[in-house]
Amino acid sequence: MKAFFVDFYGTVVHEDGEVIKKIEDNIYKAGKAENTSEIGSFWWNDFQQMFLNSYGDTFETQRELERKSLQHTLSRFGCDPDKADELGNMMFAHWVRPPIFPDSKEFLAGSPLPVYIVSNIDTSDILEAISYHGLTPAGVFTSEDARSYKPRPELFQLALRETGLKPDEVIHIGDSLSSDVKGASALGIRTFWLNRFGKDVPEGVESITDLTGALGKI
């Protein structure tokens, strides 16, 4: 093995789940929904539909997709869709200042292999987050660079091409079974599922409970 490819949000730093809960609560209080779960389900499904169809000529950035899905969600539950920018900014603020997991800096400092970040996110946001935490990965590849999102192959292919590495020379680490494990595995890349919260491990999946656990497996 010659390098690690590593997801960022949910892997190196915390996801925006707490912010999403606050946004859902805001919509619930101002709109017409039975509960916040109804809001979250609609919002997620709407976002996912656009997300899965966003590649190549139809590509849109994460910020664009989130604004649109928020507008749709606000309208669906009887709220002013013009609030999408205000609510979206709560999420975007998290993207550039996310809390970091305690093991992340130890992993990056202790890895004997170069670590490349491979992330479904807009380039300027992740670069600001990386700078905020003083991280120094060997390189950063984003969905905006590839005009495609994991689990589609284009982002992984871009990272392989730019680093000059072959699939069997890389280990990809991520917290998503669908985006990270299935996406990378489809190209013949060895994967470690980062299972921080003790979920059941599917058959055939290599898992670790924190990033430093990867160092003993290479």
C-alpha positions in Angstrom: 0.0 0.0 0.0 1.2 3.4 -0.9 -1.5 5.8 0.4 -4.7 6.4 2.3 -7.7 8.0 0.7 -9.9 9.4 3.5 -13.4 10.8 3.6 -13.7 14.0 5.6 -17.1 14.8 7.1 -18.2 12.0 9.4 -14.7 10.6 9.2 -12.1 13.2 10.1 -14.6 15.8 11.4 -18.1 15.6 12.7 -21.1 15.6 10.3 -23.7 18.4 10.5 -26.4 16.3 12.2 -26.9 18.6 15.1 -27.3 21.6 12.8 -29.8 19.7 10.7 -31.8 19.0 13.8 -31.9 22.7 14.6 -33.1 23.5 11.0 -35.8 20.8 11.1 -37.0 22.2 14.5 -37.1 25.7 13.0 -39.2 24.5 10.1 -41.5 22.6 12.4 -42.2 25.6 14.6 -42.9 27.8 11.6 -44.7 25.4 9.4 -47.3 22.6 9.2 -45.8 19.2 9.9 -46.8 16.4 12.3 -43.3 16.1 13.6 -39.7 16.9 12.7 -39.2 13.3 11.4 -41.6 14.1 8.6 -39.6 17.1 7.7 -36.3 15.3 7.8 -37.6 12.5 5.7 -38.9 14.8 3.0 -35.8 16.9 3.0 -33.4 14.0 2.8 -35.3 12.3 0.0 -35.5 15.5 -2.0 -31.8 16.2 -1.5 -30.9 12.6 -2.4 -32.9 12.6 -5.6 -31.0 15.7 -6.9 -27.7 14.5 -5.5 -27.8 11.2 -7.4 -28.6 13.0 -10.6 -25.9 15.6 -10.2 -22.8 14.7 -12.3 -21.1 15.8 -15.5 -23.1 18.5 -17.3 -25.9 18.3 -14.7 -23.5 18.8 -11.7 -24.4 21.2 -9.0 -22.4 22.0 -5.9 -23.4 20.9 -2.4 -24.4 24.4 -1.5 -26.6 24.7 -4.5 -28.3 21.3 -3.8 -28.8 22.1 -0.1 -30.4 25.5 -0.9 -32.8 23.9 -3.5 -33.7 21.1 -1.2 -34.4 23.6 1.7 -36.5 25.7 -0.6 -38.6 22.6 -1.6 -38.9 21.6 2.1 -39.9 25.0 3.3 -42.6 25.2 0.6 -43.8 21.6 1.3 -44.5 22.5 5.0 -46.0 25.9 4.5 -43.0 28.1 5.3 -41.4 31.0 3.3 -38.9 29.4 0.8 -36.9 32.6 1.0 -35.7 31.5 4.4 -33.6 28.8 2.6 -30.5 31.1 2.6 -30.8 31.9 6.3 -31.2 28.2 7.3 -28.6 27.0 4.8 -26.1 29.4 6.2 -26.4 27.6 9.6 -25.3 24.4 7.8 -22.5 26.1 5.8 -21.1 27.6 8.9 -20.6 24.1 10.3 -19.0 22.9 7.0 -16.1 25.4 7.4 -15.8 25.1 11.2 -16.6 21.5 12.0 -15.6 19.9 15.3 -12.8 17.4 14.8 -12.6 13.9 16.1 -9.8 13.4 18.7 -8.1 10.6 16.8 -7.9 12.5 13.5 -4.8 14.6 14.1 -3.1 11.5 15.7 -3.8 9.5 12.5 -2.6 12.2 10.1 0.6 12.8 12.1 1.3 9.1 12.6 0.5 7.7 9.2 3.6 6.3 7.5 1.7 6.7 4.2 0.5 9.9 2.6 -3.1 10.8 3.3 -5.3 12.3 0.6 -8.7 13.7 1.4 -11.5 12.5 -1.0 -14.7 14.2 -0.1 -18.3 14.9 -1.3 -18.1 18.7 -0.7 -17.4 22.0 -2.3 -13.7 22.8 -2.6 -13.6 26.2 -0.8 -15.5 24.8 2.2 -13.3 21.9 2.8 -10.1 23.9 2.3 -11.3 26.4 4.9 -12.1 23.6 7.3 -8.7 22.0 6.8 -7.0 25.3 7.4 -9.1 25.9 10.5 -7.8 22.7 12.1 -4.2 23.1 10.8 -4.3 19.8 8.9 -1.7 19.0 6.3 -3.0 16.2 4.0 -0.9 15.2 1.0 -3.8 16.4 -1.2 -7.5 17.1 -1.4 -10.0 16.0 -4.0 -13.6 17.1 -4.0 -16.8 16.3 -5.7 -16.6 19.8 -7.2 -13.2 18.9 -8.7 -14.7 15.8 -10.3 -18.1 17.2 -11.0 -19.5 14.0 -9.5 -20.3 12.6 -6.1 -19.4 9.3 -4.4 -20.4 6.5 -4.8 -20.1 7.3 -8.5 -16.5 6.4 -9.7 -15.4 9.8 -11.1 -14.1 11.3 -7.8 -12.1 8.1 -6.9 -10.8 8.0 -10.5 -9.7 11.6 -10.3 -7.8 11.0 -7.1 -6.1 7.9 -8.6 -5.2 9.8 -11.8 -3.8 12.8 -10.0 -1.7 10.8 -7.5 -0.5 8.3 -10.1 -1.7 5.5 -7.9 -3.4 2.2 -8.8 -6.5 0.9 -7.0 -4.6 -1.9 -5.4 -2.1 0.6 -4.0 -4.7 2.5 -1.9 -6.8 2.1 1.1 -10.0 4.2 1.3 -11.4 5.0 4.7 -14.9 6.4 5.2 -18.0 6.3 7.5 -20.5 5.7 4.7 -21.2 2.1 3.6 -22.8 3.3 0.4 -20.6 6.3 -0.6 -17.3 5.1 0.7 -17.2 1.4 1.0 -19.3 0.4 -2.0 -18.1 3.3 -4.2 -14.4 2.6 -3.6 -14.7 -1.2 -3.6 -16.4 -1.1 -7.1 -13.1 0.2 -8.4 -11.0 -2.5 -6.7 -9.8 -0.2 -3.9 -9.5 -1.8 -0.4 -11.8 -0.1 2.1 -12.0 0.3 5.8 -15.5 1.3 7.1 -15.1 3.7 10.0 -17.7 2.4 12.5 -17.4 4.9 15.4 -20.8 4.1 16.9 -20.8 0.3 17.2 -23.2 -0.6 14.4 -23.5 -4.1 13.0 -20.7 -4.8 10.5 -21.9 -6.3 7.2 -20.3 -9.5 6.1 -17.2 -9.0 4.0 -16.6 -5.4 5.3 -13.3 -4.5 7.0 -14.1 -2.1 9.9 -12.3 0.1 12.3 -13.6 2.0 15.3 -11.3 5.1 15.0 -8.9 6.3 12.4 -5.8 5.2 14.3 -7.0 1.6 13.9 -6.1 1.8 10.3 -2.5 2.1 11.1 -2.2 -1.4 12.4 -3.8 -2.9 9.3 -1.4 -1.8 6.6 
